[in-house]
Amino acid sequence: MPLGDRRLIVNLSFGISIFDGVQDYALTNADFAATDLAIEMLYLMEAKSAAMEASRRLNLRLQEARITAEEQAFTDTLTGLKNRRALNAVLERLITAGEGFAVMHVDLDYFKAVNDSLGHAAGDHVLQVVARIMQQETRSSDMVVRLGGDEFTVVLPDVRGEGILRRIGQRIIDRLEEPIRYKGEVCKVSASIGTVWIQRGDRRPREVVLANADAALYASKHAGRARHTFFDPALRAVAGPAAAPGQNGGS
């Protein structure tokens, strides 16, 4: 360009919108002079894009690993059911929200005899079958938990009446009395159940809820096993120290 008695050379480029121009017109380094600063900008943009993509993939892997770790922390490895940590978390949430729910403690009768006569592999098989049965006989909204050993718990939110609890409990008892086969042998167990029904707005501590369910379970064991008992305050005097969570008298 003429500028008085001199001439001025002007280097025209996309400027700040170079990224859009390159994308819209599929430009490459062949479209620019080797000395054009746009080439350096293109390299920087490409490097930034590659770094952002690598960071995104890394974040996705970290998130997947975190989710997997959290899931494993709340899962019983043998049965795939939720574990005690998951139970405590769900109960705390329900109690804090003041929601109504029921807790059903289930303990297998005669499970020790299976382990003693057929071995722990047979016992593990029985526990896995029991886990599947309990999931089949409860609602999709219920949470089935293996506390450890042959002890299970079901958390049942949004219970509308005692009748549904009785029906679920009876179905579990009936199904678990069916013989379970393992390598040509027959494993026979049954289930004793204790249930506590928490009404909406009742925010008694989680430990008390579990102790009450355990007292009801102890009453079922004491009454002859393969029974379903609902908690009543009078049961505490009968259960005594055995009503502590996880101390329901064994199998």
C-alpha positions in Angstrom: 0.0 0.0 0.0 1.3 3.5 -0.8 1.9 5.6 2.3 3.2 9.0 1.3 6.5 8.5 -0.4 6.8 5.0 1.1 5.1 1.7 0.6 3.5 -0.4 3.4 3.2 -4.2 3.4 0.1 -5.4 5.3 -0.1 -9.1 6.4 -3.8 -10.0 6.5 -4.9 -13.0 8.5 -8.0 -14.4 10.3 -6.8 -12.9 13.6 -8.7 -14.1 16.6 -11.2 -16.1 14.5 -8.5 -18.2 12.8 -9.9 -21.3 14.6 -13.3 -20.8 13.0 -11.8 -20.1 9.6 -9.6 -23.2 9.7 -12.6 -25.4 10.6 -15.1 -23.8 8.2 -12.8 -24.0 5.2 -10.8 -27.1 6.1 -7.5 -25.1 5.8 -4.1 -26.7 6.4 -0.6 -25.3 6.8 -0.3 -25.4 3.0 -2.7 -22.5 2.9 -0.4 -20.2 4.8 3.0 -18.8 4.2 5.8 -20.6 6.2 6.5 -17.3 8.0 2.9 -16.6 8.9 2.3 -16.5 12.6 -1.0 -18.3 12.0 1.1 -21.5 11.6 2.3 -21.2 15.2 -1.2 -20.5 16.4 -2.5 -23.6 14.6 0.1 -25.7 16.3 -0.8 -24.3 19.7 -4.5 -24.9 19.0 -3.9 -28.4 17.9 -1.7 -29.1 21.0 -4.4 -27.6 23.3 -7.1 -29.7 21.6 -5.1 -32.9 22.0 -4.3 -32.0 25.7 -8.0 -31.3 26.4 -9.1 -34.6 24.8 -6.5 -36.5 26.8 -7.7 -34.8 30.0 -11.3 -35.6 29.2 -10.5 -39.3 28.7 -8.5 -39.4 31.9 -11.3 -37.8 33.8 -13.7 -40.3 32.4 -11.5 -43.2 33.5 -11.1 -41.7 37.0 -14.8 -41.2 37.3 -15.5 -44.8 36.2 -12.9 -46.0 38.6 -14.4 -44.0 41.5 -17.9 -45.3 40.7 -16.6 -48.9 40.5 -14.8 -48.5 43.8 -17.9 -47.0 45.5 -20.0 -49.8 44.1 -17.6 -52.5 45.4 -17.4 -50.8 48.8 -21.2 -51.2 49.1 -21.5 -54.7 47.6 -21.1 -58.2 49.1 -18.6 -60.0 46.9 -20.1 -63.5 47.3 -23.8 -62.8 46.5 -23.7 -59.4 44.7 -26.2 -58.0 47.2 -25.6 -54.8 49.1 -23.6 -55.0 52.3 -23.8 -53.6 55.9 -22.2 -50.3 54.8 -24.9 -49.8 52.2 -27.6 -50.7 54.7 -26.4 -48.1 57.2 -26.3 -45.4 54.5 -29.8 -46.2 53.3 -31.3 -46.3 56.8 -29.7 -43.0 57.8 -31.2 -41.4 54.7 -34.7 -42.8 55.3 -34.6 -41.8 59.0 -33.3 -38.3 58.3 -36.0 -37.8 55.7 -38.7 -39.0 58.2 -40.0 -41.6 55.6 -41.9 -44.7 56.5 -40.2 -48.0 55.9 -39.8 -51.6 57.2 -36.7 -53.6 58.0 -36.8 -57.4 57.7 -34.1 -59.4 59.3 -33.7 -62.9 57.8 -31.5 -65.6 59.3 -31.1 -69.1 57.7 -32.0 -72.1 59.9 -29.8 -75.2 59.7 -27.2 -73.5 57.5 -24.4 -74.6 59.8 -25.4 -78.2 59.1 -24.9 -77.6 55.4 -21.4 -76.2 56.0 -20.4 -79.0 58.4 -21.7 -81.9 56.2 -21.0 -80.7 52.7 -18.3 -78.1 53.1 -18.0 -74.3 52.6 -18.3 -74.5 48.8 -21.8 -75.9 49.3 -22.6 -73.2 51.9 -21.5 -70.5 49.4 -23.7 -72.0 46.8 -26.7 -72.0 49.2 -26.0 -68.3 50.0 -26.0 -67.4 46.4 -29.2 -69.2 45.7 -30.8 -67.6 48.8 -29.7 -64.2 47.5 -31.4 -64.7 44.2 -34.6 -66.0 45.8 -34.8 -63.0 48.1 -34.4 -60.6 45.2 -37.1 -62.5 43.3 -39.6 -62.4 46.2 -39.1 -58.7 47.0 -40.1 -55.6 45.2 -37.8 -53.8 42.8 -37.8 -50.8 45.2 -36.6 -52.9 48.1 -33.0 -53.4 49.0 -31.7 -56.9 49.9 -28.6 -56.9 52.1 -26.2 -59.6 53.2 -25.0 -58.7 56.6 -22.5 -61.5 56.7 -22.6 -65.3 57.3 -26.1 -66.5 56.9 -27.8 -63.2 57.9 -29.7 -61.0 55.5 -31.8 -57.9 55.8 -34.4 -56.4 53.5 -35.2 -52.6 53.6 -38.7 -52.0 52.3 -39.6 -48.3 51.7 -43.1 -46.9 51.2 -44.9 -49.7 53.0 -48.7 -49.2 52.8 -49.8 -52.0 55.1 -48.7 -54.9 57.3 -50.3 -57.3 54.8 -47.7 -56.8 52.2 -44.9 -57.4 54.7 -46.6 -60.6 55.8 -46.9 -61.8 52.2 -43.3 -61.0 51.3 -42.1 -62.7 54.5 -44.2 -65.8 53.8 -43.0 -66.1 50.2 -39.4 -66.0 51.4 -40.0 -68.7 54.0 -41.8 -70.9 51.5 -39.2 -70.5 48.8 -36.3 -71.1 51.1 -37.8 -74.4 52.4 -37.4 -75.8 48.9 -34.4 -78.1 48.7 -31.3 -76.6 47.1 -29.2 -79.0 45.0 -25.4 -78.9 44.9 -23.3 -81.5 43.0 -25.9 -84.2 43.5 -26.4 -83.4 47.1 -29.5 -81.8 48.7 -29.1 -78.8 51.0 -32.0 -78.0 53.2 -32.4 -74.7 55.0 -35.3 -72.6 56.2 -35.7 -68.9 57.2 -36.6 -67.2 60.4 -37.7 -63.5 60.0 -38.1 -60.6 62.3 -39.6 -57.3 61.0 -40.0 -53.8 62.4 -42.2 -51.3 60.6 -41.2 -47.7 61.0 -44.0 -45.1 60.5 -43.5 -41.9 58.7 -42.0 -39.2 60.9 -40.6 -41.7 63.4 -36.9 -40.8 63.6 -35.6 -43.3 66.1 -31.9 -44.1 65.7 -30.6 -46.6 63.2 -29.2 -48.8 66.0 -32.6 -49.0 67.7 -34.3 -49.9 64.4 -31.8 -52.7 63.8 -32.0 -53.9 67.4 -35.8 -54.1 67.3 -35.7 -56.1 64.0 -33.2 -58.4 65.6 -35.4 -58.8 68.7 -38.3 -59.9 66.4 -35.9 -62.3 64.7 -34.8 -63.8 68.0 -38.5 -64.3 68.8 -39.0 -66.3 65.6 -36.0 -68.5 66.4 -37.3 -69.0 69.9 -40.7 -70.0 68.7 -39.5 -72.8 66.5 -37.8 -71.3 63.4 -39.3 -70.9 59.9 -41.5 -68.2 61.4 -42.1 -64.5 60.8 -42.5 -62.2 63.8 -43.3 -58.4 64.0 -41.5 -56.4 66.6 -43.4 -55.5 69.7 -41.8 -53.7 72.7 -42.6 -56.7 74.9 -40.1 -58.7 72.8 -37.1 -56.8 74.2 -37.6 -58.4 77.6 -37.7 -61.9 76.0 -34.8 -61.4 73.7 -32.5 -59.8 76.3 -28.8 -59.3 75.3 -29.4 -61.5 72.2 -31.3 -58.7 70.6 -28.1 -56.8 69.8 -27.6 -56.5 66.1 -25.8 -59.5 64.6 -26.4 -61.6 67.8 -29.6 -63.4 67.0 -28.7 -66.8 68.3 -26.9 -68.3 65.3 -28.2 -70.9 62.9 
